[in-house]
Amino acid sequence: MKNVVRAILVAGWVFSLAVVVYLSLQPGIELPGAFWNADKLYHMLAYGGLGGLAVWAFAPGRGRIVAFCLIPFGGIVEWLQSFVPGREASMGDAVANTLGVFVGIWLAEAIGRRLFRPQEPTAGEPN
């Protein structure tokens, strides 16, 4: 059962990665949100989700490595945007990608520790 869950998480991660790349390389895409630097929030959310999902999808220890590989990957995608009409490469977006990866790893590990920590026996229960 554990292998099935891991396979589903890996498939979800690969699909999410493909969606992020596809949307990142679309010419002149308009995203909702008219506030200043809204795109930075979208970058952080996208790469945070990818980083966190990598921690859960891949074997312990490997998830972090896969997540950290998203940092240069995000830089490459930013560079590729410079060749797409209506898009431009942005160091600010690359920084937002990186921060998103770190936040995603942190959240995934914090949630994982909370959800999957061993249960302590309550008073009066036999061990």
Rosetta blueprint (number, residue, H / E / L):
1 M L
2 K H
3 N H
4 V H
5 V H
6 R H
7 A H
8 I H
9 L H
10 V H
11 A H
12 G H
13 W H
14 V H
15 F H
16 S H
17 L H
18 A H
19 V H
20 V H
21 V H
22 Y H
23 L H
24 S H
25 L L
26 Q L
27 P L
28 G L
29 I L
30 E L
31 L L
32 P L
33 G L
34 A L
35 F L
36 W L
37 N L
38 A H
39 D H
40 K H
41 L H
42 Y H
43 H H
44 M H
45 L H
46 A H
47 Y H
48 G H
49 G H
50 L H
51 G H
52 G H
53 L H
54 A H
55 V H
56 W H
57 A H
58 F L
59 A L
60 P L
61 G L
62 R H
63 G H
64 R H
65 I H
66 V H
67 A H
68 F H
69 C H
70 L H
71 I H
72 P H
73 F H
74 G H
75 G H
76 I H
77 V H
78 E H
79 W H
80 L H
81 Q H
82 S L
83 F L
84 V L
85 P L
86 G L
87 R L
88 E L
89 A L
90 S L
91 M H
92 G H
93 D H
94 A H
95 V H
96 A H
97 N H
98 T H
99 L H
100 G H
101 V H
102 F H
103 V H
104 G H
105 I H
106 W H
107 L H
108 A H
109 E H
110 A H
111 I H
112 G H
113 R H
114 R H
115 L H
116 F H
117 R L
118 P L
119 Q L
120 E L
121 P L
122 T L
123 A L
124 G L
125 E L
126 P L
127 N L
